[in-house]
């Protein structure tokens, strides 16, 4: 009898343990049956276990979490919405293809507080998008639209063929990062940054967008190590932004201008870029002050490799190479119809230092002076090879120690 009692007690204990384990498992399992044992851990949401991608995103709790996208092509008519902070949305590389078939100008992916308000009380934080491909059509909207998302991180994403921008960040004020992504064939701007701050744009490839990058009304852009090719308009357009650096980029064959600074830019360095074969211009300082143009290579830029306009001043241009396609032995690499190469144009500006540059076989001149009188220029220690200069047109200026042949 006593042995029977112990068997009953033991059976009850085991049953209670099994029930408790099932209850805990129900609280920590995702729809695919995965169970989380680590205290404090949340299960990863497997989108393949949901009827739609949006349903998987809607399964995120208010505290955020991770959503894994499986390989496959997923057509969407409405934007995929992420409405909470601390989210990772990650695919299986370009094998995960989100295809926006909407033709009413709607974005493919929208990151925004559920209130939709445009105030700092409607900010979200720390959303990362990684390792998937998102495409649209000429009548769709942006590829990725993020509104007031602080510390957004976009990495390893391909965004192409959208009717709007490839990526549009609206007042993603704190520390946005866009890295290692492919941004191509978008009807508007590849990467459009509005009202952002402490921005990193690194190691991306941009091709055949209208313009590659816009940075408007921002602060502290660090853009380095990117490749920009074949844009229908301009390369990089920066307006009303200060304290930034654009360096180590390859910018080739824009139909417009490679880099434009306009609308009260100041304290910006443009350095160590290769600017090649642009149609309308290399660097155009339209409204910029206290800026540096240094150590860039301007090769076969057809017109105005650097133009400093009347709205700009207090600029230094130093250590740059302005050249054609000369390869030695009195030979050039390009064909006779592709020999155009240009130098520096000062257009009504003042307070400019042009020091230690090399101008070789650029036309019409190494230094062209246009527009209103150009004054207070230091033109010094430059080497001019087969390239005349308008240095005699400079007023109240110092022209010294240049070598010409």
N, C-alpha and C positions, 0 to 999 in steps of 0.2 A: 504493500500500500504506500509506504514511504517512498519507494523508488518511483511509483507512478506519479506522486505529487511533484517530485523533482523534474520528471519528464514534462509535466504540464507547465511548470514554472519556466523551464528552459524554453519551451515552445513559445510561450507568451513573450519572453524577452527577445527571442529571435524575430518574431513577427513584428514587434514594435520597432526593432532596429531596421528591419526592411522597410517598414512604412516611413520611418524618419528619413531613410536614405532616398526613398522615392520622392518624398516631399522636397528635400533639398535639391535633388536632381531636377525636379520640375521647376524650381526657382532659378536654376543656373544652366538650363539646357536651351540651346537654340532649336529652331524647328527641324534641323537636320539630325537632332539627337545628340550633339556633342555636349559633354558635361564639363563644367568648370569646377575644379576642386580647390584652387588657390583662393584663400580668403581675400575678399576685396576685388577679385577679378570679374570682369564682365565677359560674356561669351561674344565671340566674333559672329556678326550676322552674315550668313551665307545667302547672297541674293538669289542663288539658284533654287532655294527652297521657298521662294515667294512667287506669287502670281505676276508681279511686275517689279521693275526696278524701284518705282516710287513706293510700292508697298514695303520693300526692304528698307528704304530710307525712313519711312514713317515708323518703322519698328524701333528706331533709335530712341532711347530714353532721354529725358531732359538733361541728363549728365553727359550725353555724348556716347561715343563708341566707334567701333570699326565695322565697315561694310565691305565685304569682298565681292567683287564682280567676277563672274566666270567668263571664260572665253565664249565668243559668240557675237552675232550682230543683232542689236536691239533697236528697233525703230520706235521713235517717240513722236507724239504729236504735241505734247505739252512739256514745259520745262521740268526737269528733275529738280526738286526743291530740297535743299538742306536748310533746316530752320533752327538748329541748336548748335552750341559751341562744342569744341573738343571732339571733332569728328575726323576720321580717316576714311576716305573713299578710294579704294585701290582696286585696279583691275589686273589682268594677266598680260600686260603689255599691249601691243597693237592687236593682239588676238581678241581683246575686248573692244568692240566697236559700237559706240553709241551714235546712232544715225538720226539726226533731226530732220523729219520730213515735213515739219510745219511750214506753211507758206504765208503766215500772217505776221512775220517779223518777230516771233517769239524766240527767246534764247533756248539753247539746249540744256544748260545747267544754270540754275539760279541759286545763289547763296544769299540769304537775307533773313533778318529777324521776322518772325511771323506777323508782327504788327505792320510791317512794311513802312514804318516811319523813317524819316531821313534826319534823325537827330542822334547825338551820342548816347542817348538812353536806349537806342535800338541797335547798339553794336553787338556783334557776336565775336568770338575769339577762337583762334587756333583751329582752323579747318585746313586739312591737307588733302589735295587731290593728286593722285599718282598712278602712273602706269596704265593708261588706257588711251584710246583714240576716240575723238568726238568730231563728227563732220556735220555739215549742214547743206544748204542750197542757197541759191542767189536770192531767194525770197524769205529765208529764215533770218533770225536775229543774230545775236552774239553767240559764240561758242560757249564760253564761260563768262557769266556775269556775276560779279561779287559786289555787294553793296554793304559798306560799313562792316567789313570783316577784318578785325585786327589780327596780325600775325598769320595771315594766310600764306600757305606754302603750296606752290604748284610745281611739280617735279615729274619729269618723264612723261609728259602728256603731249600727244599730237592733236592739234586743233586746226582744221582745214575746211575750206570751201563754204564758209559761212557768209550770209548776206550782210552781217554786221562786222564787228571786230572779232578777231580770234579769241582774245581775252580782254575783258573790260572790267577794270577795278575802279569803283566809285567810292572815294573817301575810305579806302582801306588803309587807315591812317598809320597804324603802328606796324612797322617791320614787315611789309610784304616781300616775299621771295618768289622769283620765277626762275627756275633753273632747269637745264638739261632737257628742254622741250623743243618740239618742232612746230612752228607756227607758219602756215603756208596758205596761199591762194584764197585769202579772205577779201571780201569786197571792200571793206573799210580798213581799219588799222589792225596790224597784227597784235600788238600789245598797247592798250590805251589806258594810261594811268592818270587819273583825275583826283587831285587832292590827297595824294599819298605822301608818306614820310618815311625816311630811313629805308630806302628801297634797294633791293639787290636784284639785278637782272644779269644772270651769268650763264655762259655756256649754252646758249640757245641758238637755234638756226631759224632764220626768217627768210622766206622766199615768196616773191610775187604776190605780196599783199598790196593794197594801195600805198599806204605808208607802213614802215616797219614798226616804229615805236613813237608814241606821243607821251610826254610827261608834262602835264599842265598843272599849275597852281600847287606845286609840290615842294619838297625839301629833300636834299641829301640822297640823290640818285647815285648809285654805284653800278655802272653798266660796264661789264668787262668780259672779254673772251667770247663774244658773240659773232656769228657770221650772218651778214645781211647781203642778199643777192637779188638782182633783177626786180627791183620794186617799180611799180607803175608810177608812183609819185616820189616822195622823199624817203630818206632813211630814218633819221632820228630828229624829231622836232621837240624842242624844249621851250616852254613858255612860262613866265612868272615863277621861276624856280631858282633856288640858290644853293650854294654849297654842295656841288655835285662833281662827279668825275665820270668821263666817258673815255675808256682807255683799252688798248689791246684788242680792238674790234677790227674785223675785216668787212669793209663796206664797199660793194662793187655794183656798178651798172644800175644806179638809180636813174630813172628818166628825169627826176627832179634833182634835188640837192642832197648830199649825204647827211649833213648835220646843220640844223638851223637853231639859233638862239634868238628868241624874240620876247617882247613884252616883259621888260624889267627883269631880265636874268642878271645875276651877278655871282661872283665867287665860284666860277665853274672852270674846271680844267679839262681840256680836250687833248689827249696825249697818247702817243704810241699807237695810233690807229693807222691802218693801211686804207687809203681812200683812192679807189681805182676806177677809171673809165666812166665817171659820172657824166651825165649829159648837160645839166644846167648849173652845177656848182659842187664844190667840195664842202667847205665850211662857210656859212653865211651868218655873220654877226649883225643882226638887224637892230636889236635893242639889247645890248649886253655891255656890262661894265665890270672891271676888275677880274677879267678872265684871262686864261693862259691857253695858247695854242702851241704845243711843243712836241718835238720828236715824232711828228707824223710823216708818213710818206704819201705824197700826192703824185700818183703816176697816171699819165694820160687822162687827166681830168680836162674835159673839152673846153670848159669855160669857168673862170673865176674859182681857181683852186681854193683861195681864201678871199672873201670880200668882207671888208669892215665898213659899215655904212655910217651915215651921219648920226644915227641914233645910238651909236656905240662909241666907247672910248675907254682909256686906261687899260689898254690891252697889250699883252706881250706876245710876240710871235718869234719863237726861238727854236733853233736846232731842227728845223724841218727840211725835208728834201722835196723839191718841186722838179719833176723830171718828165721826159718823154720815154720812149721805149729803147733808148740807146743801150747796146750790149757790147760795145767795144769795137775796135778795128774799123771805126767810122761806119758802123752798121746799126740799123734800127730793126727791132723785131716785127713791128706792125707794118701792114701794107700801106701804100701811098695814100689811100683814102681814110686812114685811121692814125694820122700822125699828130692830131691836135693835142696840145698840152699847155696848161696855163699856169700863171703865177699868182701874185698877190695884187688885189685891187683895193686902194684906199679911196672911199667915196664920201668926201665931205666930213671925214672923221678928224679927231685930234687926240693927242696924248697916247701915242702908240710907240712901243719899242719893237723894232724889227732887227734882231741880232742873231748872227751866227747861223744863217740859213744857206742852203745851196739851191741855186736856181740854174737849171741846165736845159737849154734848148726849149724854153717855154715861150709861147707867143700870146699876144703880141709883145708883151714885155714881162720882165721879172717883177717889176713894180710899176703898176699903172695908177696914175692919179686922176680921179674924175670928180665931177660935181663941184660943190662949194670948195673954197680954199682948204687945203689940208695942212694943219699946223701942229707944232710941238711933237715932231716925230724924231725918234732916234733910229737912224738907218746905219747900222755899223757892223763891221766884221762879217759881212756876207760874201759869198763867192758866187759870181755870175759868169756862167759859161754859155756863150752864144745866146745871150739874153740881155737886151738893153733895159734901162730903167728910167723912170720919170723922176729921179731924185732931185733934179733941178727945179721941179714944180712944187717942192715942199717949202712951206713958209715957216720961219722961226723954228727951224729944225737943225739937227746935227747929222751930217752925212760924213762918215769918217771910216777909214781903214777897211774899205771894201776892195775886193780884188775881182777884176773883170777881165775876160779875154774872149 
